[in-house]
């Protein structure tokens, strides 16, 4: 108990504020910008990837490991599974509708 510090969680607050700002930016781009649909989707995807990285670094403690190999391996495995699920879902949903 003596090792605990009562510091304010600045990293969490900054991560939360960045997430809110990115969400509001995506909302504004989707609703009020005059961009074409292709640009809107591209920008929103880029903002989503940036927000996912912020979530991983600020909240999921990706940088707090003494051995970063284990967490990197888990993240690469998870990304592979996510890509397979998304591509598989798109393939199944679009099969036969062309």
C-alpha positions in Angstrom: 0.0 0.0 0.0 3.0 2.3 0.6 4.0 2.0 -3.1 0.7 3.4 -4.4 0.7 7.0 -5.4 -2.4 9.2 -5.4 -1.7 10.9 -8.7 -4.4 12.2 -11.0 -4.8 9.9 -14.0 -3.7 12.4 -16.7 -3.1 9.7 -19.3 -6.7 8.5 -19.0 -8.1 12.0 -19.1 -6.0 12.9 -22.2 -7.0 9.6 -23.9 -10.7 10.2 -23.1 -10.6 13.8 -24.4 -8.8 12.7 -27.6 -11.4 10.0 -28.1 -14.2 12.4 -27.7 -12.6 14.9 -30.1 -12.1 12.2 -32.7 -15.7 11.0 -32.4 -17.0 14.6 -32.7 -14.7 15.1 -35.8 -16.1 11.9 -37.4 -19.6 13.0 -36.7 -19.0 16.5 -38.1 -17.4 15.0 -41.2 -20.2 12.6 -41.7 -23.0 15.1 -41.3 -21.8 18.6 -42.2 -18.8 18.4 -44.5 -19.2 18.8 -48.2 -16.9 16.0 -49.1 -17.8 13.2 -51.5 -18.9 9.9 -50.0 -15.6 8.2 -50.8 -13.6 10.9 -48.9 -16.0 10.8 -45.9 -15.6 7.0 -45.6 -11.8 7.3 -45.9 -11.5 10.0 -43.3 -13.8 8.2 -40.9 -11.9 5.0 -41.3 -8.6 6.8 -40.7 -10.1 8.5 -37.6 -11.4 5.1 -36.3 -7.9 3.5 -36.7 -6.4 6.5 -34.9 -8.9 6.2 -32.1 -8.3 2.4 -31.8 -4.6 3.1 -31.4 -5.3 5.7 -28.7 -7.5 3.2 -26.9 -4.8 0.6 -27.0 -2.0 2.8 -25.8 -3.9 4.9 -23.2 -6.5 2.5 -21.7 -5.4 -1.0 -22.5 -1.9 -0.6 -21.0 0.0 -1.8 -24.1 3.1 0.2 -23.1 3.3 -1.1 -19.5 4.8 -4.5 -20.2 8.3 -5.4 -19.2 8.4 -7.8 -22.2 6.6 -6.2 -25.2 6.9 -9.3 -27.3 4.0 -11.1 -25.7 1.6 -8.2 -26.1 2.7 -7.6 -29.6 2.1 -11.3 -30.5 -1.4 -11.1 -29.0 -2.2 -7.9 -30.9 -1.0 -9.3 -34.2 -3.0 -12.5 -33.6 -6.1 -10.4 -32.7 -5.7 -8.2 -35.8 -5.5 -11.2 -38.0 -8.7 -12.7 -36.5 -10.5 -9.3 -36.9 -9.4 -9.0 -40.6 -10.6 -12.6 -41.3 -13.9 -12.0 -39.6 -14.5 -8.7 -41.5 -13.5 -10.1 -44.9 -15.5 -13.3 -44.3 -18.5 -11.3 -43.3 -18.3 -9.0 -46.3 -17.9 -12.1 -48.5 -20.9 -13.9 -47.1 -23.1 -10.8 -47.1 -22.3 -9.9 -50.7 -22.3 -13.5 -52.1 -25.0 -13.8 -54.8 -26.1 -10.2 -54.8 -24.2 -9.0 -57.9 
